[in-house]
C-alpha cells in the first residue's frame, strides 16, 4: 500500500484513530445485490432535482404558487444538507442498515405525499419530508460503499455511483419532461415508489453489517446537538437561498438571518463541546486529513455552481442553443468524470491521494481560467470540450479525497467522516449559488446600467422579436461577461482547494491497515 500508516503527530495530533481497520464486511457473492440497492438508492437522490425542474410549469399551472415555487428545490436542499451530519452520527451509533432503511422509507413517504399534494404549500412541505430521507440516502450510501470494498477495490463502487449521478443528470430532464407533457406531473414522484421498494427489499434481505470492534455499553444520542445543527443549517441556508432574491442582501431580513445563523452556530459549538457523543465531533476538524478534505470539497461545491447553474444560460443566451442542446453542452462533463474517477486508483497508488488530488484540481483551475478566453459568440463544441476536460480533472480530484479520507478512520467513525465531507460540499454549493448569483447580477448592472438580473435577461433573449440586432448583441455580450466573471470566481474556489491541500493535508494520508474476513 502506498499510503502507509503514520504516527499520531503526522496524522494531525489529538483524536487520531487506531492504526487498524475492522474487517471489510460481506463477500463478493453478497455484494452484488447490495451494490444494486446502493445504486438504486443513489439514483433516487440524484435524479430528484433534475426531474422536478422540467415539470415546474405544469406544477405551477395546476397548484399555483409561482412566487414560492423555488422552495420546491430550496426546501429539499435544506432538509438534505442539515440532516447529513445527524445521519452520519446515527449510522456510526446504530449501524448503516437501519439508517438507510429509514431514509428510503422517509423518501418514499415524501414521494407519495408529493404526488397527493393539493397546494403549493403542501407540496413544499412534502418535499422537505423527501429531503429528510434524501439526507440519509446520500450519506449512508457513500459510507456503505466504503464498508463493502477494501481500499484497492473502492474506486470500482465509487465509479459506479458517479455513473449514476451522470446518467441521472442526463435522463432526469428528459424523463421529467415526458411525464409532465404526456402523463401528469404527479408521476415524477410516483415513479420513485417501485424503484425505492426494490432498493428497500435488497437492503433488508442482503445487507449484513460486521460485528463492532468496540461495542458500546450505553448509547447516548446528542439530541440537543442534532437540533442545534438543524436550526443553524436551516437559518443559514434560508439566508443564502433567499438573499438577493426575496429581499436585498443588506436588508433587515438578510442581516437578521445571517446574524441568527452566527449566533446559533456559536450555540452549537458550545453544545457539541459539552456532549458525550456529539453529532459533529471535534476530531472532524482537529485531524489534518479530514479538515483538509472538508475544506477542499467545500470549495468543490462552490466551483461546481459555475457550470451547473450558469453554463446552460450561457449556452442558450450567448450561443443561441435550445434547452436540449444546452443540456448536452453541460452534460459532457458527466462523461469524463466517472471514467477518470474509475482510473484514479492507478494514479494514487503510485503518487498518493494528496498528489493525485493536487494534480486534478490544478488542471481544473487552468480550465476554469481558460473559459473567459473563449471567443464571442463561439461554437458549442468549445465550452463542451472545456467541460469534458473539466469533468476529467474533477474525477481525479474528488474520488481520491473521498476514498482517502474514508480509509483513515475505523468503521465506527466512517459515517460521521463521510457525512462531514458531503455536508461541506453541500454548504459550498449553497454558498456558491448565492455568491455567484450576486457576481453575475453585479456585472450585468455595471454593463447595462440597471437593476436587471440574469434570469430576466435570459428570458428577454428567448423572445427577441421586440429587440434590434444591435440590442441583442449588446445583451448577449453582457451575459457573456457575467458568466466569464462567474468562471473566474470558480477558479478562485479551485485555488482555495489547492491551497488547503498544499498547506493542510499531510503528504501521506494515515491509511489504516485492513484485515479481511
C-alpha positions as CSV (number, residue, x, y, z in Angstrom):
1,X,0.0,0.0,0.0
2,X,1.4,3.3,-1.0
3,X,-0.2,5.4,1.8
4,X,1.3,3.8,4.9
5,X,0.0,4.3,8.4
6,X,1.7,7.2,10.2
7,X,2.3,8.3,13.7
8,X,-0.3,10.4,15.6
9,X,1.8,13.5,15.1
10,X,1.8,13.0,11.3
11,X,-2.0,12.3,11.4
12,X,-2.7,15.6,13.0
13,X,-2.5,15.3,16.7
14,X,-5.2,14.5,19.2
15,X,-8.1,12.3,18.2
16,X,-6.0,10.2,15.8
17,X,-7.8,6.9,15.1
18,X,-6.3,3.5,15.7
19,X,-3.9,2.0,13.1
20,X,-6.1,-1.0,12.2
21,X,-9.4,-1.0,10.5
22,X,-12.1,-3.7,11.1
23,X,-12.7,-6.4,8.6
24,X,-14.4,-5.4,5.4
25,X,-18.0,-6.8,5.5
26,X,-19.5,-9.1,3.1
27,X,-18.3,-11.3,0.3
28,X,-18.3,-10.9,-3.5
29,X,-21.4,-13.1,-3.6
30,X,-23.3,-10.8,-1.3
31,X,-22.1,-7.6,-2.7
32,X,-24.0,-7.7,-6.0
33,X,-27.5,-7.2,-4.5
34,X,-26.3,-4.6,-2.0
35,X,-24.4,-2.6,-4.7
36,X,-27.6,-2.7,-6.8
37,X,-29.5,-1.4,-3.8
38,X,-27.0,1.4,-3.3
39,X,-27.1,2.4,-7.0
40,X,-30.9,2.5,-6.9
41,X,-30.9,4.5,-3.7
42,X,-28.3,6.9,-5.1
43,X,-30.4,7.2,-8.3
44,X,-33.4,8.3,-6.3
45,X,-31.5,11.1,-4.7
46,X,-29.6,12.0,-7.8
47,X,-32.5,12.3,-10.3
48,X,-34.8,14.1,-7.9
49,X,-33.7,17.7,-8.6
50,X,-33.4,17.4,-12.4
51,X,-36.7,15.5,-12.9
52,X,-38.7,18.0,-10.9
53,X,-37.2,21.1,-12.6
54,X,-38.7,20.3,-16.0
55,X,-42.2,19.9,-14.6
56,X,-42.3,23.3,-12.8
57,X,-44.6,25.0,-15.4
58,X,-47.2,22.2,-15.1
59,X,-47.0,22.1,-11.3
60,X,-47.5,25.9,-11.1
61,X,-50.3,25.8,-13.6
62,X,-52.1,23.2,-11.5
63,X,-51.3,24.3,-8.0
64,X,-50.4,28.0,-8.4
65,X,-47.8,29.5,-6.1
66,X,-45.5,31.0,-8.7
67,X,-44.0,33.3,-6.1
68,X,-42.7,30.5,-3.9
69,X,-42.1,27.6,-6.3
70,X,-38.3,28.0,-5.8
71,X,-38.8,26.4,-2.4
72,X,-39.6,23.1,-4.2
73,X,-35.8,22.9,-4.6
74,X,-34.7,25.0,-1.6
75,X,-36.8,23.1,0.9
76,X,-35.4,19.8,-0.3
77,X,-31.8,21.1,-0.3
78,X,-32.3,22.5,3.2
79,X,-33.5,19.1,4.6
80,X,-30.8,17.1,2.8
81,X,-28.0,19.4,3.9
82,X,-28.8,19.9,7.6
83,X,-29.6,16.2,8.2
84,X,-26.3,14.9,6.7
85,X,-24.3,15.2,10.0
86,X,-27.1,13.8,12.0
87,X,-27.5,10.7,9.9
88,X,-23.7,10.2,9.8
89,X,-23.5,10.1,13.5
90,X,-26.6,7.8,13.8
91,X,-25.1,5.4,11.3
92,X,-21.9,5.2,13.4
93,X,-24.0,4.7,16.5
94,X,-26.7,2.3,15.4
95,X,-25.3,0.9,12.1
96,X,-25.8,1.7,8.5
97,X,-28.6,-0.6,7.7
98,X,-31.4,0.9,10.0
99,X,-30.4,4.4,8.9
100,X,-30.5,3.5,5.2
101,X,-33.9,1.7,5.6
102,X,-35.3,4.7,7.5
103,X,-34.0,7.0,4.8
104,X,-35.6,5.0,1.9
105,X,-38.9,4.8,3.8
106,X,-39.0,8.5,4.5
107,X,-38.1,9.3,0.9
108,X,-40.9,7.1,-0.4
109,X,-43.4,8.5,2.1
110,X,-42.4,12.0,1.0
111,X,-42.8,11.0,-2.7
112,X,-46.2,9.6,-2.1
113,X,-47.3,12.7,-0.3
114,X,-45.9,14.9,-3.0
115,X,-48.0,13.1,-5.6
116,X,-51.1,13.7,-3.5
117,X,-50.3,17.4,-2.8
118,X,-53.3,19.8,-3.1
119,X,-51.5,23.1,-3.0
120,X,-48.0,24.6,-3.5
121,X,-47.6,24.9,0.3
122,X,-48.4,21.3,0.9
123,X,-46.0,20.2,-2.0
124,X,-43.2,22.2,-0.5
125,X,-43.8,20.7,2.9
126,X,-43.8,17.2,1.5
127,X,-40.6,18.0,-0.5
128,X,-39.0,18.7,2.9
129,X,-40.1,15.2,4.0
130,X,-38.5,13.8,0.9
131,X,-35.3,15.7,1.7
132,X,-35.2,14.2,5.2
133,X,-35.0,10.8,3.5
134,X,-32.6,12.1,0.9
135,X,-30.1,13.1,3.5
136,X,-29.9,9.6,4.8
137,X,-29.6,8.2,1.3
138,X,-26.7,10.4,0.2
139,X,-24.5,10.0,3.3
140,X,-25.3,6.4,4.1
141,X,-24.9,5.0,0.6
142,X,-21.4,6.5,0.3
143,X,-20.5,5.1,3.7
144,X,-21.7,1.6,3.0
145,X,-19.8,1.7,-0.3
146,X,-16.6,2.3,1.6
147,X,-17.6,-0.5,4.1
148,X,-18.1,-3.1,1.3
149,X,-14.8,-2.7,-0.5
150,X,-11.2,-2.7,0.6
151,X,-9.1,0.3,-0.4
152,X,-7.7,-1.2,-3.6
153,X,-11.3,-2.0,-4.9
154,X,-13.1,1.0,-3.6
155,X,-12.8,3.1,-6.9
156,X,-15.0,0.5,-8.6
157,X,-18.0,1.2,-6.5
158,X,-17.4,4.9,-6.3
159,X,-17.2,5.0,-10.1
160,X,-20.5,3.2,-10.4
161,X,-22.1,5.7,-8.0
162,X,-20.6,8.5,-10.1
163,X,-22.1,7.0,-13.2
164,X,-25.5,7.0,-11.5
165,X,-25.1,10.8,-11.0
166,X,-24.0,11.2,-14.6
167,X,-26.9,9.2,-16.0
168,X,-29.4,11.0,-13.7
169,X,-28.3,14.4,-14.9
170,X,-28.9,13.5,-18.5
171,X,-32.0,11.3,-18.0
172,X,-33.8,13.4,-15.4
173,X,-34.8,16.3,-17.6
174,X,-35.9,14.0,-20.4
175,X,-38.0,11.7,-18.1
176,X,-39.5,14.7,-16.2
177,X,-40.5,16.4,-19.5
178,X,-42.1,13.3,-20.9
179,X,-44.1,12.5,-17.7
180,X,-45.2,16.2,-17.3
181,X,-46.1,16.5,-21.0
182,X,-47.7,13.2,-21.8
183,X,-48.9,11.9,-18.4
184,X,-49.2,14.1,-15.3
185,X,-46.6,15.8,-13.2
186,X,-47.6,13.7,-10.2
187,X,-45.9,10.7,-11.9
188,X,-42.5,12.2,-11.4
189,X,-43.0,11.4,-7.7
190,X,-44.9,8.1,-8.1
191,X,-42.1,6.7,-10.3
192,X,-39.9,6.7,-7.2
193,X,-42.1,4.1,-5.5
194,X,-41.2,0.9,-7.4
195,X,-37.5,1.9,-7.6
196,X,-37.4,2.6,-3.8
197,X,-39.3,-0.6,-2.9
198,X,-36.8,-2.8,-4.8
199,X,-33.9,-1.0,-3.1
200,X,-35.6,-1.4,0.3
201,X,-36.1,-5.2,-0.3
202,X,-32.5,-5.7,-1.4
203,X,-31.1,-3.8,1.6
204,X,-33.3,-5.6,4.1
205,X,-32.5,-9.0,2.7
206,X,-28.8,-8.8,1.7
207,X,-27.0,-6.1,3.7
208,X,-25.2,-7.7,6.6
209,X,-23.1,-5.5,8.8
210,X,-19.9,-6.6,10.7
211,X,-19.7,-7.0,14.4
212,X,-18.5,-3.9,16.1
213,X,-14.9,-3.9,17.3
214,X,-15.7,-1.7,20.3
215,X,-19.3,-2.4,21.4
216,X,-20.9,0.4,23.3
217,X,-22.3,-0.3,26.8
218,X,-24.7,2.6,26.7
219,X,-25.7,4.7,23.7
220,X,-26.2,8.4,24.2
221,X,-27.9,10.4,21.5
222,X,-27.0,14.1,21.3
223,X,-30.5,15.3,20.5
224,X,-29.7,18.9,21.6
225,X,-26.7,18.9,19.2
226,X,-28.8,17.5,16.4
227,X,-31.4,20.2,16.9
228,X,-28.8,22.9,17.1
229,X,-27.1,21.7,13.9
230,X,-30.5,21.5,12.1
231,X,-31.5,25.0,13.3
232,X,-28.2,26.6,12.3
233,X,-28.2,25.0,8.9
234,X,-31.8,25.9,8.3
235,X,-31.3,29.6,9.1
236,X,-28.1,29.8,7.2
237,X,-29.4,28.2,4.0
238,X,-32.6,30.2,4.1
239,X,-30.5,33.4,4.3
240,X,-28.3,32.2,1.3
241,X,-31.2,31.0,-0.8
242,X,-33.5,34.0,-0.3
243,X,-30.9,36.7,0.0
244,X,-30.8,38.8,-3.2
245,X,-34.0,37.1,-4.4
246,X,-36.8,37.7,-1.9
247,X,-35.1,40.7,-0.4
248,X,-31.8,42.6,-0.8
249,X,-28.6,41.3,0.7
250,X,-28.2,44.3,3.0
251,X,-31.8,44.4,4.1
252,X,-33.1,43.6,7.6
253,X,-34.2,40.0,6.8
254,X,-30.8,39.0,5.3
255,X,-28.8,40.6,8.1
256,X,-31.2,39.2,10.7
257,X,-30.9,35.6,9.3
258,X,-27.2,35.8,8.9
259,X,-26.8,37.1,12.5
260,X,-29.1,34.4,13.7
261,X,-27.1,31.7,11.9
262,X,-23.9,33.0,13.5
263,X,-25.5,33.0,17.0
264,X,-26.9,29.5,16.5
265,X,-23.5,28.4,15.2
266,X,-21.8,29.6,18.4
267,X,-24.5,27.8,20.5
268,X,-23.9,24.6,18.5
269,X,-20.2,24.8,19.3
270,X,-20.9,25.1,23.0
271,X,-23.4,22.2,23.0
272,X,-21.2,20.0,21.0
273,X,-18.2,20.6,23.3
274,X,-20.2,19.5,26.3
275,X,-21.9,16.5,24.7
276,X,-20.6,13.0,25.5
277,X,-21.4,11.8,21.9
278,X,-21.5,15.0,19.8
279,X,-23.2,15.0,16.4
280,X,-20.2,16.8,14.9
281,X,-17.2,15.7,17.0
282,X,-14.3,18.0,17.4
283,X,-11.9,15.4,15.8
284,X,-13.5,16.1,12.4
285,X,-11.7,19.4,12.4
286,X,-8.7,18.5,14.6
287,X,-7.4,15.8,12.3
288,X,-5.5,17.5,9.4
289,X,-6.5,15.0,6.8
290,X,-10.3,15.3,7.4
291,X,-10.1,19.1,7.8
292,X,-8.2,19.4,4.5
293,X,-10.7,17.2,2.7
294,X,-13.7,19.0,4.2
295,X,-12.3,22.4,3.1
296,X,-11.3,21.1,-0.4
297,X,-14.7,19.5,-1.1
298,X,-16.4,22.6,0.2
299,X,-14.5,24.5,-2.4
300,X,-15.5,21.9,-5.0
301,X,-19.2,22.5,-4.2
302,X,-18.5,26.2,-4.7
303,X,-16.9,25.9,-8.1
304,X,-19.5,23.3,-9.4
305,X,-22.1,26.1,-9.3
306,X,-20.5,27.9,-12.2
307,X,-21.1,25.2,-14.8
308,X,-24.3,23.6,-13.4
309,X,-26.2,26.9,-12.9
310,X,-24.7,29.3,-15.3
311,X,-23.5,27.3,-18.3
312,X,-27.0,26.4,-19.6
313,X,-27.9,30.1,-19.6
314,X,-24.7,30.9,-21.4
315,X,-25.4,28.2,-24.0
316,X,-28.9,29.5,-24.7
317,X,-28.4,33.2,-24.4
318,X,-24.9,33.6,-25.9
319,X,-24.6,30.6,-28.2
320,X,-28.3,30.6,-29.2
321,X,-28.9,26.9,-28.4
322,X,-32.2,25.4,-27.4
323,X,-32.7,23.9,-24.0
324,X,-31.9,20.3,-25.1
325,X,-28.7,21.3,-26.9
326,X,-27.6,23.4,-23.9
327,X,-28.2,20.4,-21.7
328,X,-25.8,18.4,-23.8
329,X,-23.1,21.0,-23.5
330,X,-23.3,20.8,-19.8
331,X,-23.6,17.0,-19.7
332,X,-20.3,16.5,-21.4
333,X,-18.5,16.6,-18.1
334,X,-20.6,13.7,-16.8
335,X,-19.0,11.5,-19.5
336,X,-15.4,12.1,-18.4
337,X,-15.9,12.4,-14.6
338,X,-16.8,8.7,-13.9
339,X,-14.0,7.5,-16.3
340,X,-11.2,9.3,-14.6
341,X,-12.7,8.5,-11.2
342,X,-12.6,4.8,-12.0
343,X,-9.0,5.1,-13.2
344,X,-7.8,7.3,-10.4
345,X,-6.6,4.4,-8.3
346,X,-3.8,3.8,-10.9
347,X,-2.6,7.3,-10.2
348,X,-3.0,7.5,-6.4
349,X,-1.5,4.0,-5.9
350,X,1.7,5.5,-7.5
351,X,1.8,9.0,-6.2
352,X,-0.6,9.1,-3.2
353,X,-4.1,10.6,-2.6
354,X,-2.8,14.2,-1.9
355,X,-0.7,14.4,-5.0
356,X,-3.4,13.0,-7.2
357,X,-6.0,15.5,-5.9
358,X,-3.5,18.3,-6.4
359,X,-3.0,17.2,-10.0
360,X,-6.7,17.1,-10.6
361,X,-7.6,20.5,-9.0
362,X,-4.6,22.2,-10.7
363,X,-5.9,21.1,-14.1
364,X,-9.4,22.3,-13.1
365,X,-8.0,25.7,-12.2
366,X,-6.4,26.1,-15.6
367,X,-9.6,25.1,-17.4
368,X,-11.7,27.4,-15.4
369,X,-9.3,30.3,-16.1
370,X,-9.5,29.4,-19.8
371,X,-13.3,29.9,-20.1
372,X,-13.2,33.7,-20.3
373,X,-10.8,33.4,-23.3
374,X,-13.4,31.6,-25.4
375,X,-14.3,33.6,-28.5
376,X,-17.6,35.5,-28.7
377,X,-20.0,34.1,-29.6
378,X,-18.0,31.0,-30.3
379,X,-19.1,27.4,-31.2
380,X,-20.9,25.0,-29.0
381,X,-18.1,22.4,-29.1
382,X,-15.7,24.9,-27.4
383,X,-17.4,25.1,-24.0
384,X,-18.4,21.4,-24.4
385,X,-14.7,20.4,-24.8
386,X,-13.8,22.5,-21.8
387,X,-16.5,20.8,-19.7
388,X,-15.3,17.4,-20.9
389,X,-11.8,18.1,-19.7
390,X,-13.1,19.7,-16.5
391,X,-15.0,16.6,-15.6
392,X,-11.9,14.5,-16.2
393,X,-9.8,16.7,-13.8
394,X,-12.5,16.7,-11.1
395,X,-12.8,12.9,-11.3
396,X,-9.1,12.8,-10.3
397,X,-9.7,15.4,-7.6
398,X,-12.9,14.3,-5.8
399,X,-12.7,10.5,-5.7
400,X,-9.2,10.1,-4.3
401,X,-10.1,12.5,-1.5
402,X,-13.2,10.7,-0.5
403,X,-11.6,7.2,-0.8
404,X,-8.5,8.5,1.0
405,X,-10.3,10.1,4.0
406,X,-12.6,7.1,4.4
407,X,-9.5,5.0,4.6
408,X,-8.1,7.0,7.5
409,X,-10.9,6.2,10.0
410,X,-12.2,3.0,11.5
411,X,-15.7,1.6,10.8
412,X,-17.2,3.3,13.9
413,X,-16.1,6.8,12.6
414,X,-16.7,6.4,8.9
415,X,-20.3,7.5,8.8
416,X,-19.5,10.8,10.6
417,X,-16.5,11.4,8.4
418,X,-18.3,10.8,5.2
419,X,-21.2,12.9,6.3
420,X,-18.9,15.8,7.2
421,X,-17.4,15.7,3.8
422,X,-20.7,15.7,2.0
423,X,-22.1,18.4,4.3
424,X,-19.2,20.7,3.5
425,X,-19.7,20.1,-0.3
426,X,-23.5,20.9,0.1
427,X,-22.8,24.1,2.0
428,X,-20.3,25.0,-0.7
429,X,-22.9,24.6,-3.4
430,X,-25.4,26.7,-1.4
431,X,-22.9,29.5,-0.8
432,X,-21.7,29.3,-4.4
433,X,-25.3,29.8,-5.8
434,X,-25.7,32.9,-3.7
435,X,-22.2,34.3,-4.2
436,X,-22.0,33.8,-8.0
437,X,-25.6,34.9,-8.5
438,X,-24.6,38.2,-6.8
439,X,-21.5,38.4,-9.0
440,X,-23.4,37.8,-12.2
441,X,-26.1,40.3,-11.4
442,X,-23.5,42.9,-10.3
443,X,-21.7,42.6,-13.7
444,X,-25.0,42.9,-15.6
445,X,-25.9,46.0,-13.6
446,X,-22.4,47.5,-14.4
447,X,-22.7,46.7,-18.1
448,X,-26.4,47.6,-18.6
449,X,-26.7,50.4,-16.0
450,X,-29.9,49.0,-14.4
451,X,-31.2,46.6,-11.9
452,X,-31.8,43.7,-14.2
453,X,-30.8,40.1,-13.2
454,X,-29.5,37.2,-15.3
455,X,-32.8,35.3,-15.3
456,X,-34.8,38.3,-16.6
457,X,-32.2,39.0,-19.3
458,X,-32.2,35.3,-20.4
459,X,-36.0,35.4,-20.7
460,X,-35.8,38.6,-22.8
461,X,-33.2,36.9,-25.1
462,X,-35.5,33.9,-25.5
463,X,-38.1,36.3,-27.1
464,X,-36.1,38.5,-29.4
465,X,-39.0,39.8,-31.6
466,X,-39.0,43.2,-30.0
467,X,-35.2,43.6,-29.9
468,X,-33.0,45.0,-32.6
469,X,-29.9,43.1,-33.7
470,X,-27.7,45.7,-32.0
471,X,-29.6,45.4,-28.7
472,X,-29.4,41.6,-28.9
473,X,-25.7,41.7,-29.4
474,X,-25.2,44.1,-26.5
475,X,-27.3,42.0,-24.2
476,X,-25.5,38.8,-25.2
477,X,-22.1,40.4,-24.6
478,X,-23.4,41.4,-21.1
479,X,-24.4,37.8,-20.4
480,X,-21.0,36.5,-21.7
481,X,-19.2,38.9,-19.4
482,X,-21.3,37.9,-16.4
483,X,-20.6,34.2,-16.9
484,X,-16.9,34.9,-17.5
485,X,-16.7,36.5,-14.1
486,X,-18.5,33.6,-12.5
487,X,-16.0,31.2,-14.0
488,X,-13.2,33.4,-12.6
489,X,-14.8,33.1,-9.2
490,X,-15.0,29.3,-9.7
491,X,-11.3,29.4,-10.5
492,X,-10.8,31.2,-7.2
493,X,-12.6,28.4,-5.4
494,X,-10.3,25.9,-7.2
495,X,-7.3,27.9,-5.9
496,X,-8.7,27.7,-2.4
497,X,-9.0,23.9,-2.7
498,X,-5.4,23.7,-3.9
499,X,-4.2,25.9,-1.1
500,X,-6.0,23.7,1.5
501,X,-4.3,20.6,0.1
502,X,-0.9,22.2,-0.1
503,X,-0.9,23.7,3.4
504,X,-3.1,21.5,5.5
505,X,-3.2,17.9,4.1
506,X,-0.4,15.6,5.1
507,X,1.9,14.4,2.3
508,X,0.7,10.8,3.1
509,X,-2.7,10.1,4.3
510,X,-2.6,8.0,7.5
511,X,-4.4,5.0,6.0
512,X,-5.4,2.2,8.4
513,X,-4.3,-1.3,7.8
514,X,-7.2,-3.5,6.7
515,X,-7.9,-7.1,7.7
516,X,-10.3,-9.4,5.9
517,X,-12.8,-12.0,7.0
